[in-house]
Amino acid sequence: MKKGIVIGLFLGVLMMGLVFLFLNKKETIKIKKEIVDEESMVTKVVETAIPSVVTIRIDRDLGTGFIVSEDGLIVTNKHVIADTQAKYKIVIGNNEEVEVINIYRDPLNDLAILKINKNNLVPLDLGDSDVLKAGQSVIAIGTALGEFRSTVTTGVISGLGRGITAGVVGELEKLSNVIQTDAAINPGNSGGPLFNSSGEVIGVNVAVSQNGQNIGFALPINLIKESIDYFRKTGEFERPYLGVGYKMMEKGAWVESILENSPASKSELKIGDIISQIDGEKLDTLDNGVVVKIINKKKIGDVIEVKIWREKIEKTISVILEKKIN
């Protein structure tokens, strides 16, 4: 009887050990498969995208851009091509240099479209930045440090709807509703694409924090798509603007500043006002890009009704939207 019990216990322990080893091996295989799948995803995106990611240069490499049309339209940051007197060139593929024949600078964003005289190019697929989520995997490609072309870095989306001030002393620019990522980005990456795991461009790399590690920012691609649509229709970046600097609060957008000679300055809006509605659309969100999104839906010359709070009194102000002169 005792011998039978001992044998039974031994077999039970043996079976448990075998089950444990099987499950542990299965989990190990699963982890290895996930790592391989992630690596395959990155290499696939990179292999497909590299031919459409370009370097922008004068007598040296300055930054990055990417192809968005077969007939030679290239997106980059406005600060990459800041010198209005310079003759810029685009480096495509294996050191093929093509002269830029036209530059269109967006007056509202750190964005520019370059035109080169070349056809049959391969444009990158543009994604939808409105459906992004924190923690999503991303891939950045660019000319790192203005020296190392086609540098690939990976990371995740660290945050959405950020508001930052970027640039150098004397040329600072406020950027709203940008994407934050921990994928390594440096000055040479400016103007380069930020991809999702499907190989779609979901942002344009624009800035990096000098005060921390792995804190980079990108303009959402939907903003770029709107600009490209405007450009194709008008041949320039003709879009309306309001002309206020603001900070989102629970009640709406608190007006921090008003640009001189802007539509806002020509209306009754004042610094300290809290904008609660624009044409009936409530500003009941902490999204720093909400005002820009609403204005971007309008046309130059539209009269908008802006509902504000001032000293606990609610009032409505009419503002005529204008084209911003670059």
KOLDODO-252112 format. One record per residue (C-alpha): residue number from 1; residue in one letter; chain; z, y, x. Coordinates in pm, 1 decimal, padded with zeros to 6 digits. Example, Ala and Ser with C-alpha at 12.3 -4.5 7.8 and 13.67 -1.06 7.14 Angstrom:
ATOM num residu chaine       zz       yy       xx
ATOM   1      A      A  00780.0 -00450.0  01230.0
ATOM   2      S      A  00714.0 -00106.0  01367.0
//
This chain:
ATOM num residu chaine       zz       yy       xx
ATOM   1      M      A  00000.0  00000.0  00000.0
ATOM   2      K      A  00100.9  00245.2  00274.2
ATOM   3      K      A -00205.8  00147.4  00475.0
ATOM   4      G      A -00426.6  00225.2  00173.4
ATOM   5      I      A -00260.2  00565.0  00127.8
ATOM   6      V      A -00309.3  00651.3  00496.4
ATOM   7      I      A -00676.3  00552.8  00483.5
ATOM   8      G      A -00719.6  00755.9  00163.9
ATOM   9      L      A -00559.5  01062.5  00319.7
ATOM  10      F      A -00772.9  01024.0  00630.6
ATOM  11      L      A -01091.4  01001.7  00426.5
ATOM  12      G      A -00982.4  01304.2  00219.6
ATOM  13      V      A -00918.4  01513.0  00530.2
ATOM  14      L      A -01246.7  01397.1  00679.3
ATOM  15      M      A -01437.2  01496.1  00363.5
ATOM  16      M      A -01268.1  01838.7  00356.6
ATOM  17      G      A -01360.9  01889.2  00720.4
ATOM  18      L      A -01721.9  01797.1  00656.3
ATOM  19      V      A -01737.6  02030.3  00353.0
ATOM  20      F      A -01586.3  02313.5  00562.0
ATOM  21      L      A -01835.5  02255.3  00842.4
ATOM  22      F      A -02124.4  02248.3  00591.9
ATOM  23      L      A -02017.3  02570.8  00419.9
ATOM  24      N      A -01947.6  02742.6  00752.5
ATOM  25      K      A -02287.4  02639.8  00886.3
ATOM  26      K      A -02452.7  02756.0  00562.4
ATOM  27      E      A -02278.9  03095.6  00590.6
ATOM  28      T      A -02382.9  03125.9  00955.9
ATOM  29      I      A -02743.5  03049.5  00863.9
ATOM  30      K      A -02722.2  03308.1  00584.0
ATOM  31      I      A -02594.1  03578.7  00823.1
ATOM  32      K      A -02862.0  03494.9  01080.1
ATOM  33      K      A -03126.7  03507.7  00804.6
ATOM  34      E      A -03002.7  03852.2  00692.1
ATOM  35      I      A -03022.7  03980.5  01051.2
ATOM  36      V      A -03372.8  03837.8  01095.3
ATOM  37      D      A -03483.7  03982.6  00758.7
ATOM  38      E      A -03352.0  04327.6  00856.2
ATOM  39      E      A -03524.7  04313.4  01194.7
ATOM  40      S      A -03848.5  04198.9  01031.9
ATOM  41      M      A -03826.2  04486.4  00782.9
ATOM  42      V      A -03785.3  04744.3  01058.1
ATOM  43      T      A -04064.8  04606.1  01277.3
ATOM  44      K      A -04301.3  04582.6  00979.6
ATOM  45      V      A -04236.2  04945.5  00878.7
ATOM  46      V      A -04276.3  05065.8  01237.0
ATOM  47      E      A -04599.4  04872.2  01302.5
ATOM  48      T      A -04754.1  05013.3  00984.3
ATOM  49      A      A -04631.2  05370.7  01031.2
ATOM  50      I      A -04677.7  05440.7  01402.2
ATOM  51      P      A -05054.2  05518.5  01380.5
ATOM  52      S      A -04982.5  05788.3  01120.8
ATOM  53      V      A -04695.7  05958.5  01306.3
ATOM  54      V      A -04824.0  06230.3  01539.0
ATOM  55      T      A -04694.2  06454.7  01817.4
ATOM  56      I      A -04738.8  06832.1  01804.6
ATOM  57      R      A -04788.2  07013.7  02134.9
ATOM  58      I      A -04914.6  07324.0  02313.3
ATOM  59      D      A -04890.4  07263.4  02687.8
ATOM  60      R      A -04600.4  07024.9  02626.2
ATOM  61      D      A -04474.7  06807.6  02342.2
ATOM  62      L      A -04281.6  07013.2  02085.4
ATOM  63      G      A -04207.7  06793.2  01788.8
ATOM  64      T      A -04334.1  06543.3  01536.5
ATOM  65      G      A -04551.5  06536.7  01226.6
ATOM  66      F      A -04710.9  06280.0  00999.5
ATOM  67      I      A -05043.3  06235.9  00822.8
ATOM  68      V      A -05047.4  06287.5  00443.8
ATOM  69      S      A -05420.8  06285.1  00369.1
ATOM  70      E      A -05738.3  06114.5  00489.2
ATOM  71      D      A -05904.6  06451.5  00554.6
ATOM  72      G      A -05657.8  06585.3  00810.4
ATOM  73      L      A -05346.9  06729.2  00644.0
ATOM  74      I      A -05030.4  06687.5  00851.9
ATOM  75      V      A -04672.5  06773.4  00755.3
ATOM  76      T      A -04414.1  06907.3  01001.3
ATOM  77      N      A -04129.0  07159.7  01016.1
ATOM  78      K      A -04204.0  07530.1  01020.8
ATOM  79      H      A -03976.4  07581.4  01321.8
ATOM  80      V      A -04182.9  07333.1  01526.2
ATOM  81      I      A -04483.8  07567.0  01505.2
ATOM  82      A      A -04286.3  07893.3  01509.9
ATOM  83      D      A -04514.8  08070.3  01760.3
ATOM  84      T      A -04782.7  08231.1  01540.6
ATOM  85      Q      A -05002.0  08313.5  01843.0
ATOM  86      A      A -05006.6  07967.2  01998.4
ATOM  87      K      A -05292.6  07716.7  01988.6
ATOM  88      Y      A -05148.0  07387.3  01868.5
ATOM  89      K      A -05281.7  07037.9  01919.2
ATOM  90      I      A -05208.0  06707.3  01748.5
ATOM  91      V      A -05174.5  06384.4  01946.8
ATOM  92      I      A -05287.6  06082.6  01744.4
ATOM  93      G      A -05257.9  05720.6  01853.9
ATOM  94      N      A -05338.1  05655.5  02219.6
ATOM  95      N      A -05334.7  06016.1  02346.0
ATOM  96      E      A -05621.1  06141.3  02129.8
ATOM  97      E      A -05580.0  06521.7  02109.6
ATOM  98      V      A -05720.5  06718.1  01816.1
ATOM  99      E      A -05697.2  07095.8  01777.0
ATOM 100      V      A -05519.7  07243.9  01475.2
ATOM 101      I      A -05764.5  07466.7  01287.6
ATOM 102      N      A -05529.1  07604.0  01021.9
ATOM 103      I      A -05153.2  07633.5  00967.7
ATOM 104      Y      A -04986.0  07696.9  00632.1
ATOM 105      R      A -04618.5  07789.6  00656.4
ATOM 106      D      A -04394.6  07747.2  00351.8
ATOM 107      P      A -04204.5  08075.3  00295.5
ATOM 108      L      A -03918.3  07900.0  00114.7
ATOM 109      N      A -03853.8  07591.1  00325.8
ATOM 110      D      A -03862.9  07473.1  00686.7
ATOM 111      L      A -04196.3  07313.4  00614.9
ATOM 112      A      A -04556.9  07355.7  00727.5
ATOM 113      I      A -04889.0  07184.0  00668.1
ATOM 114      L      A -05138.7  07165.1  00953.8
ATOM 115      K      A -05512.2  07106.2  00910.0
ATOM 116      I      A -05721.6  06928.1  01168.3
ATOM 117      N      A -06094.8  06861.9  01163.7
ATOM 118      K      A -06083.7  06484.5  01139.5
ATOM 119      N      A -06151.6  06239.4  00855.6
ATOM 120      N      A -06077.1  05874.7  00776.5
ATOM 121      L      A -05714.2  05911.7  00875.2
ATOM 122      V      A -05446.0  05679.8  00736.4
ATOM 123      P      A -05186.6  05874.1  00532.9
ATOM 124      L      A -04831.9  05750.8  00491.8
ATOM 125      D      A -04702.6  05647.4  00149.8
ATOM 126      L      A -04461.8  05902.9  00002.7
ATOM 127      G      A -04157.5  05770.5 -00184.0
ATOM 128      D      A -03924.5  05921.5 -00444.7
ATOM 129      S      A -03623.9  06105.1 -00301.1
ATOM 130      D      A -03468.5  06149.7 -00646.1
ATOM 131      V      A -03368.3  05782.2 -00659.7
ATOM 132      L      A -03198.9  05760.9 -00319.6
ATOM 133      K      A -02845.1  05625.8 -00285.4
ATOM 134      A      A -02581.4  05662.1 -00015.7
ATOM 135      G      A -02572.8  05354.3  00207.0
ATOM 136      Q      A -02946.6  05288.3  00177.6
ATOM 137      S      A -03116.4  05179.4  00501.0
ATOM 138      V      A -03347.8  05431.7  00669.5
ATOM 139      I      A -03577.9  05444.8  00972.4
ATOM 140      A      A -03670.7  05756.5  01170.8
ATOM 141      I      A -03972.8  05784.8  01399.8
ATOM 142      G      A -04049.1  06078.3  01627.2
ATOM 143      T      A -04102.2  06227.4  01971.1
ATOM 144      A      A -03744.0  06211.4  02093.6
ATOM 145      L      A -03632.4  06509.1  02304.8
ATOM 146      G      A -03992.7  06631.1  02303.7
ATOM 147      E      A -04064.5  06363.2  02562.1
ATOM 148      F      A -04045.2  06007.2  02429.3
ATOM 149      R      A -04316.5  05954.1  02168.9
ATOM 150      S      A -04286.9  05701.5  01885.1
ATOM 151      T      A -03911.6  05661.3  01930.0
ATOM 152      V      A -03759.5  05447.6  01653.1
ATOM 153      T      A -03400.9  05479.0  01528.6
ATOM 154      T      A -03230.0  05321.1  01230.0
ATOM 155      G      A -02930.4  05396.8  01012.4
ATOM 156      V      A -02826.8  05464.7  00655.2
ATOM 157      I      A -02817.6  05755.1  00414.9
ATOM 158      S      A -02474.0  05906.1  00473.5
ATOM 159      G      A -02488.3  06165.5  00196.8
ATOM 160      L      A -02713.0  06345.4 -00050.2
ATOM 161      G      A -02741.8  06702.7 -00176.4
ATOM 162      R      A -02599.4  06857.6  00138.7
ATOM 163      G      A -02621.7  07229.5  00211.5
ATOM 164      I      A -02653.4  07330.8  00578.9
ATOM 165      T      A -02734.3  07626.4  00801.6
ATOM 166      A      A -02984.4  07534.5  01072.7
ATOM 167      G      A -03163.1  07710.0  01358.3
ATOM 168      V      A -03064.2  07922.5  01655.5
ATOM 169      V      A -02867.1  08245.6  01667.6
ATOM 170      G      A -03072.0  08521.6  01508.7
ATOM 171      E      A -03303.1  08274.7  01330.5
ATOM 172      L      A -03063.0  08083.2  01106.6
ATOM 173      E      A -03188.8  07936.6  00780.5
ATOM 174      K      A -02994.8  07795.8  00486.8
ATOM 175      L      A -03126.0  07460.8  00364.1
ATOM 176      S      A -03015.6  07316.3  00030.7
ATOM 177      N      A -03018.7  06964.7 -00112.4
ATOM 178      V      A -03091.2  06790.3  00219.4
ATOM 179      I      A -03039.4  06422.8  00304.6
ATOM 180      Q      A -02771.1  06333.8  00559.5
ATOM 181      T      A -02826.0  06027.5  00779.5
ATOM 182      D      A -02663.0  05861.0  01077.7
ATOM 183      A      A -03000.5  05751.3  01219.0
ATOM 184      A      A -03020.5  05920.5  01559.1
ATOM 185      I      A -03220.0  06244.4  01526.6
ATOM 186      N      A -03272.3  06505.6  01797.7
ATOM 187      P      A -03482.9  06823.0  01837.8
ATOM 188      G      A -03799.6  06630.6  01923.4
ATOM 189      N      A -03773.8  06437.2  01596.6
ATOM 190      S      A -03814.4  06758.2  01396.0
ATOM 191      G      A -04097.2  06726.7  01145.0
ATOM 192      G      A -04104.9  06348.9  01170.2
ATOM 193      P      A -04076.4  06104.8  00878.8
ATOM 194      L      A -03764.2  05933.0  00749.9
ATOM 195      F      A -03856.2  05599.8  00588.0
ATOM 196      N      A -03689.7  05368.8  00339.6
ATOM 197      S      A -03699.3  04991.4  00389.3
ATOM 198      S      A -04027.9  04971.2  00195.9
ATOM 199      G      A -04202.7  05193.0  00449.9
ATOM 200      E      A -04223.5  05494.7  00219.0
ATOM 201      V      A -04144.7  05842.4  00353.7
ATOM 202      I      A -03836.4  05970.8  00171.9
ATOM 203      G      A -03759.8  06269.3  00395.4
ATOM 204      V      A -03875.4  06500.7  00675.2
ATOM 205      N      A -03632.1  06513.3  00966.4
ATOM 206      V      A -03523.8  06874.1  01008.1
ATOM 207      A      A -03191.8  06920.5  01189.7
ATOM 208      V      A -02907.5  06757.3  01378.8
ATOM 209      S      A -02542.8  06859.0  01399.5
ATOM 210      Q      A -02436.4  06990.9  01740.2
ATOM 211      N      A -02069.3  06938.5  01652.0
ATOM 212      G      A -02067.2  06565.6  01583.4
ATOM 213      Q      A -02236.4  06236.7  01660.6
ATOM 214      N      A -02495.3  06065.4  01440.1
ATOM 215      I      A -02514.8  06347.4  01186.9
ATOM 216      G      A -02876.3  06431.2  01111.6
ATOM 217      F      A -03051.0  06589.0  00815.6
ATOM 218      A      A -03387.4  06557.0  00640.9
ATOM 219      L      A -03567.7  06753.9  00369.5
ATOM 220      P      A -03623.4  06534.7  00059.9
ATOM 221      I      A -03981.7  06418.7  00029.8
ATOM 222      N      A -04015.7  06526.5 -00334.9
ATOM 223      L      A -03990.2  06885.9 -00215.5
ATOM 224      I      A -04277.2  06819.9  00022.3
ATOM 225      K      A -04484.6  06651.2 -00250.4
ATOM 226      E      A -04444.5  06960.0 -00469.3
ATOM 227      S      A -04553.8  07181.0 -00180.3
ATOM 228      I      A -04857.2  06962.9 -00108.4
ATOM 229      D      A -04955.9  06977.4 -00477.0
ATOM 230      Y      A -04928.7  07357.0 -00473.0
ATOM 231      F      A -05129.8  07371.3 -00152.5
ATOM 232      R      A -05409.6  07150.9 -00287.6
ATOM 233      K      A -05436.7  07369.4 -00599.0
ATOM 234      T      A -05410.1  07712.7 -00436.7
ATOM 235      G      A -05478.0  07669.4 -00064.7
ATOM 236      E      A -05138.8  07820.2  00015.2
ATOM 237      F      A -04769.2  07784.1 -00058.0
ATOM 238      E      A -04763.5  07997.9 -00370.5
ATOM 239      R      A -04434.9  07933.4 -00543.8
ATOM 240      P      A -04186.4  08151.3 -00727.3
ATOM 241      Y      A -03840.0  08228.9 -00598.7
ATOM 242      L      A -03524.8  08392.9 -00730.8
ATOM 243      G      A -03375.7  08525.9 -00408.1
ATOM 244      V      A -03007.5  08438.7 -00427.7
ATOM 245      G      A -02774.1  08253.9 -00194.4
ATOM 246      Y      A -02525.9  08053.6 -00395.6
ATOM 247      K      A -02251.9  07794.8 -00391.6
ATOM 248      M      A -02202.0  07543.5 -00671.5
ATOM 249      M      A -01872.1  07553.3 -00861.8
ATOM 250      E      A -01747.4  07386.0 -01179.8
ATOM 251      K      A -01873.9  07672.7 -01398.3
ATOM 252      G      A -02209.7  07706.5 -01223.4
ATOM 253      A      A -02371.6  07872.1 -00921.5
ATOM 254      W      A -02156.7  08144.5 -00764.3
ATOM 255      V      A -02385.9  08412.1 -00619.1
ATOM 256      E      A -02291.0  08467.9 -00253.4
ATOM 257      S      A -02582.6  08690.7 -00153.0
ATOM 258      I      A -02896.9  08853.8 -00290.6
ATOM 259      L      A -03210.8  08897.7 -00079.5
ATOM 260      E      A -03344.1  09249.6 -00042.0
ATOM 261      N      A -03655.2  09323.0 -00253.4
ATOM 262      S      A -03625.2  08985.2 -00425.3
ATOM 263      P      A -03661.1  08922.4 -00801.2
ATOM 264      A      A -03281.2  08892.3 -00820.6
ATOM 265      S      A -03232.9  09231.1 -00650.3
ATOM 266      K      A -03466.2  09391.7 -00905.2
ATOM 267      S      A -03260.0  09254.4 -01194.8
ATOM 268      E      A -02902.2  09311.3 -01307.5
ATOM 269      L      A -02770.2  09014.8 -01107.3
ATOM 270      K      A -02481.2  09097.7 -00875.4
ATOM 271      I      A -02295.5  08923.8 -00594.7
ATOM 272      G      A -01996.5  08745.7 -00746.8
ATOM 273      D      A -02177.1  08650.7 -01069.3
ATOM 274      I      A -02157.8  08287.0 -01175.8
ATOM 275      I      A -02490.9  08156.2 -01309.6
ATOM 276      S      A -02416.6  07903.2 -01583.2
ATOM 277      Q      A -02765.6  07855.2 -01730.2
ATOM 278      I      A -03131.6  07923.7 -01647.0
ATOM 279      D      A -03367.5  07915.7 -01943.4
ATOM 280      G      A -03120.4  07700.8 -02133.6
ATOM 281      E      A -03069.8  07448.7 -01853.3
ATOM 282      K      A -02700.2  07419.7 -01777.1
ATOM 283      L      A -02580.8  07429.9 -01417.7
ATOM 284      D      A -02297.6  07184.4 -01484.4
ATOM 285      T      A -02342.8  06989.2 -01162.2
ATOM 286      L      A -02226.2  07028.1 -00803.1
ATOM 287      D      A -02580.3  06953.2 -00679.8
ATOM 288      N      A -02654.1  07237.1 -00435.2
ATOM 289      G      A -03025.9  07209.9 -00501.9
ATOM 290      V      A -03014.5  07252.1 -00880.3
ATOM 291      V      A -03119.7  07619.6 -00889.3
ATOM 292      V      A -03413.2  07556.9 -00654.4
ATOM 293      K      A -03523.4  07257.7 -00863.5
ATOM 294      I      A -03526.3  07465.6 -01182.8
ATOM 295      I      A -03712.4  07757.9 -01023.3
ATOM 296      N      A -03970.4  07523.3 -00868.8
ATOM 297      K      A -04073.2  07420.4 -01221.9
ATOM 298      K      A -04162.2  07780.5 -01305.4
ATOM 299      K      A -04469.5  07989.7 -01228.5
ATOM 300      I      A -04507.6  08320.7 -01049.7
ATOM 301      G      A -04468.6  08595.8 -01309.0
ATOM 302      D      A -04252.1  08389.6 -01545.5
ATOM 303      V      A -03961.4  08576.0 -01706.1
ATOM 304      I      A -03649.9  08361.2 -01696.9
ATOM 305      E      A -03328.7  08410.8 -01892.2
ATOM 306      V      A -03026.0  08378.1 -01665.4
ATOM 307      K      A -02688.4  08335.4 -01835.2
ATOM 308      I      A -02396.6  08448.8 -01616.8
ATOM 309      W      A -02020.9  08494.8 -01616.4
ATOM 310      R      A -01897.6  08828.4 -01480.7
ATOM 311      E      A -01530.9  08925.2 -01497.1
ATOM 312      K      A -01472.6  08668.5 -01775.6
ATOM 313      I      A -01758.3  08813.1 -01982.2
ATOM 314      E      A -02072.3  08609.2 -02052.9
ATOM 315      K      A -02408.0  08786.3 -02059.0
ATOM 316      T      A -02778.6  08706.2 -02028.3
ATOM 317      I      A -03006.8  08872.5 -01773.6
ATOM 318      S      A -03387.3  08863.1 -01760.9
ATOM 319      V      A -03550.9  08809.2 -01421.2
ATOM 320      I      A -03923.9  08820.7 -01339.0
ATOM 321      L      A -04010.5  08556.8 -01078.3
ATOM 322      E      A -04233.4  08660.9 -00788.2
ATOM 323      K      A -04415.3  08509.7 -00493.5
ATOM 324      K      A -04219.8  08535.7 -00172.0
ATOM 325      I      A -04406.9  08705.8  00109.8
ATOM 326      N      A -04376.7  08504.2  00431.1
//
